[in-house]
Amino acid sequence: MVLETLKRTLHLLIHRPLLWISGVYAGCIAALVIWLEFTGGMFLAGKIALLAVIAFPFIVGIMNHHLMTGDTDLKNLITTGLRNYFPIVLPVVILGGMIVIMALLLSVPLSIMGYGSDEYALTGLMLGILIPAILFSIYIDNVAVCEKTRIFDTLKRSLELVTIKLSTSVGFFIISVIMTVIVSLFGAFLWGMILADRFTQFIDMNLTTQQGVFSQYTLTDWQALIGPEGTIVTSLVFGLVTFILVPFLLTFKYSCYKEATQEVVTIPGEYDEKGRWYKY
């Protein structure tokens, strides 16, 4: 079923060019942020990245609306994006608050048992909270836009859909990781091929030596090695990878959401002589 969902995703990406707007947005921001970081504009890069993240739910709202209705009218898309901004953001904020509260509450027993400063115990605690939270909330934006639910109903509905079709949700993460690795490797190969002449001095080194050398490189060392042209190439390649991944992930997640909503759940029960339904 996940493979069928993947095929539908690719079909949508091919036949609906408007979906790539999210990739253009994310790719341009990513390229700009990387370029600023390499050219000494760390402070400005951080501000732009933060503003881009804050504005991203607007793009997500537009993409979900377009996927649901096929609407291509610019005015309607902008209006829909603005209208769905807070219905997407507020459940995420509430979920984030719940995660923080749960982490604080669960850290108390760890402190009592003497593991309060144990990095491994704290890491395990956070993973134990974050992984289920992310898994059961992946459809928040889809539910908020497509079903027009309230804040807590959005969280509840997302949890319900993941529970109904858990294999699809897990499959989404697995395929997303595989796709991210493939596209990232493509980007790394492209980057290395374009800037191959900058690394000729390391050809005679074995892999272990190369790793030792590069692990000690600072941002300044990388700037000196690849030069201004290399900085531009790095930014463009990073932007290209983001441009490909973001539309794919948003569209694939929507396709998984639609598959989950089509699942029919049979509740055991019976009708009485007056036609009233009673659940067992």
C-alpha positions in Angstrom: 0.0 0.0 0.0 2.8 2.4 0.8 4.3 1.8 -2.7 0.9 2.7 -4.2 0.9 5.8 -2.2 4.4 6.6 -3.4 3.2 6.2 -7.0 0.3 8.6 -6.4 2.8 11.1 -4.9 5.0 11.0 -7.9 2.0 11.3 -10.2 0.9 14.5 -8.3 4.3 16.0 -8.4 4.5 15.4 -12.2 1.0 16.7 -13.1 0.7 19.5 -10.5 3.6 22.0 -11.0 2.2 24.3 -8.3 3.3 21.8 -5.7 6.9 22.8 -6.4 6.3 26.3 -5.0 7.1 24.9 -1.6 10.4 23.6 -3.0 11.2 27.0 -4.5 10.5 28.7 -1.2 12.5 26.2 0.9 15.3 25.9 -1.6 15.8 29.6 -1.9 15.8 30.1 1.8 18.2 27.2 2.3 20.6 28.4 -0.3 20.6 32.0 1.1 21.1 30.8 4.7 24.1 28.6 3.7 25.6 31.4 1.6 25.3 33.9 4.5 26.8 31.4 6.9 29.9 30.9 4.7 30.3 34.6 4.0 30.2 35.7 7.6 26.5 36.6 8.0 25.8 34.1 10.7 23.5 36.5 12.7 21.5 37.4 9.6 21.3 33.8 8.5 19.8 32.8 11.8 17.2 35.5 11.6 16.2 34.6 8.0 16.0 30.9 8.9 13.8 31.7 11.9 11.4 33.9 9.9 11.3 31.2 7.2 10.2 28.6 9.7 7.6 30.9 11.1 6.2 31.6 7.6 6.4 27.9 6.5 2.9 26.9 7.8 1.5 29.5 5.3 3.0 27.5 2.5 1.9 24.2 4.0 -1.7 25.5 4.2 -1.6 26.4 0.5 -0.1 23.1 -0.5 -2.7 21.1 1.4 -5.6 23.2 0.0 -4.2 22.7 -3.6 -3.8 19.0 -3.1 -7.4 18.7 -1.7 -9.2 20.9 -4.2 -6.8 21.3 -7.2 -7.5 25.1 -6.9 -4.9 27.2 -8.8 -6.4 30.6 -8.3 -3.7 32.8 -6.7 -6.1 34.9 -4.6 -7.8 31.8 -3.2 -4.5 30.1 -2.4 -3.2 33.2 -0.5 -6.5 33.6 1.4 -6.5 29.9 2.2 -2.9 30.0 3.4 -3.6 32.9 5.7 -6.9 31.3 7.0 -5.2 28.0 7.8 -2.0 29.5 9.4 -3.2 29.4 13.0 -5.2 26.1 12.7 -1.9 24.5 11.7 0.4 26.4 14.1 -1.7 26.3 17.3 -1.9 22.4 17.6 1.9 22.3 17.1 2.4 24.8 19.8 0.1 22.9 22.2 1.9 19.7 21.4 5.3 21.3 22.0 4.0 22.5 25.4 2.8 19.0 26.3 6.2 17.6 25.3 8.0 20.0 27.5 5.7 19.4 30.5 6.0 15.6 30.1 9.8 15.9 29.8 9.9 17.9 33.1 7.6 15.5 34.9 9.5 12.4 33.8 12.9 14.0 34.6 11.9 14.2 38.3 12.0 10.4 38.9 15.3 10.2 36.9 16.8 12.9 39.3 15.5 11.0 42.3 17.2 7.8 41.1 20.4 9.7 40.5 20.3 9.9 36.7 19.4 13.5 36.4 22.8 14.4 34.9 23.2 11.2 32.9 23.4 12.2 29.2 22.3 8.8 28.0 19.3 8.7 30.4 18.2 12.1 29.3 18.7 11.4 25.7 16.6 8.2 26.0 13.9 10.1 27.9 13.7 12.7 25.1 13.7 10.1 22.4 11.0 8.2 24.2 8.8 11.3 24.2 9.6 12.8 20.8 9.4 9.7 18.6 5.7 8.8 19.6 4.8 12.5 19.6 6.1 13.0 16.1 4.6 9.8 14.9 1.1 10.4 16.1 1.1 14.1 15.1 2.3 13.8 11.5 -1.2 14.6 10.1 -1.8 17.8 12.0 -1.6 20.1 9.1 -3.6 17.8 6.8 -6.4 17.5 9.3 -6.4 21.2 10.1 -6.7 22.2 6.5 -8.9 19.4 5.1 -11.2 18.7 8.0 -11.4 22.2 9.6 -11.2 20.8 13.1 -10.5 22.6 16.4 -7.1 22.6 18.1 -7.5 19.5 20.3 -9.8 17.8 17.8 -6.9 18.2 15.3 -4.5 16.4 17.6 -7.1 13.7 18.4 -7.9 13.1 14.8 -4.2 12.9 13.8 -3.7 10.3 16.6 -6.8 8.4 15.4 -5.6 8.3 11.8 -2.1 7.1 12.7 -3.7 4.4 14.9 -6.1 3.3 12.1 -3.3 3.0 9.6 -0.1 2.6 11.6 1.7 0.8 8.8 1.2 3.8 6.4 2.5 6.2 9.0 5.6 4.1 9.7 6.1 3.6 6.0 6.0 7.3 5.5 9.0 7.8 7.8 10.9 4.9 6.3 10.4 6.1 2.7 11.1 9.7 3.7 14.4 8.6 5.3 15.4 6.6 2.2 14.5 9.5 -0.1 16.4 12.0 2.0 19.5 9.8 1.9 19.2 9.3 -1.9 18.8 13.0 -2.7 21.5 14.0 -0.2 23.9 11.5 -1.7 23.1 12.9 -5.1 23.7 16.4 -3.8 27.0 15.3 -2.3 28.1 13.6 -5.5 27.2 16.7 -7.5 29.0 19.0 -5.1 32.1 16.8 -5.2 32.1 16.6 -8.9 31.9 20.3 -9.4 34.5 21.1 -6.8 36.8 18.1 -7.5 39.8 20.4 -8.4 39.7 21.8 -4.9 40.4 18.4 -3.3 43.3 17.2 -5.5 45.7 17.7 -2.6 43.8 15.0 -0.6 43.8 12.3 -3.3 46.9 10.5 -2.1 45.5 10.3 1.4 43.7 7.2 2.6 40.1 7.5 3.9 41.1 7.5 7.6 43.6 10.3 7.1 41.1 12.3 5.1 38.5 11.9 7.8 41.0 13.0 10.4 41.9 16.1 8.4 38.3 17.1 7.6 37.1 16.5 11.1 39.4 19.3 12.3 38.3 21.8 9.7 36.5 24.9 10.9 34.2 27.1 8.9 37.1 29.4 8.1 39.1 26.4 6.8 36.3 25.4 4.5 35.9 28.9 3.2 39.6 29.0 2.4 39.5 25.6 0.7 36.5 26.0 -1.6 36.8 29.8 -2.1 34.0 32.2 -3.1 32.9 30.1 -6.1 32.8 27.0 -4.0 30.6 28.8 -1.5 28.1 29.6 -4.2 28.2 26.0 -5.5 27.6 24.7 -1.9 24.6 27.1 -1.5 23.1 26.1 -4.8 23.5 22.4 -4.2 22.0 22.6 -0.7 19.1 24.6 -2.2 18.6 22.0 -4.9 18.4 19.2 -2.4 15.9 21.1 -0.4 14.0 22.0 -3.5 13.5 18.3 -4.3 12.8 17.0 -0.8 10.3 19.5 0.6 7.6 19.1 -2.1 8.1 15.3 -2.1 7.7 15.1 1.7 4.6 17.3 1.8 2.9 15.6 -1.1 3.8 12.1 0.2 2.5 12.9 3.6 -0.8 14.1 2.2 -1.1 10.9 0.1 -0.6 8.9 3.3 -3.2 11.0 5.0 -5.7 10.3 2.3 -5.0 6.6 2.4 -5.6 6.6 6.2 -8.9 8.5 5.9 -10.2 5.9 3.4 -9.6 3.1 5.9 -13.0 1.7 7.1 -13.1 0.8 10.8 -15.6 -1.8 11.7 -17.1 -1.4 15.2 -18.7 -4.5 16.6 -22.4 -4.1 17.6 -26.0 -4.7 16.6 -29.3 -2.9 15.9 -32.3 -3.4 18.2 -35.9 -3.8 17.1 -36.3 0.0 16.8 -33.2 0.4 14.5 -31.0 1.8 17.2 -27.3 0.9 17.1 -25.6 -0.5 20.2 -21.9 -1.1 20.4 -20.7 -4.3 22.1 
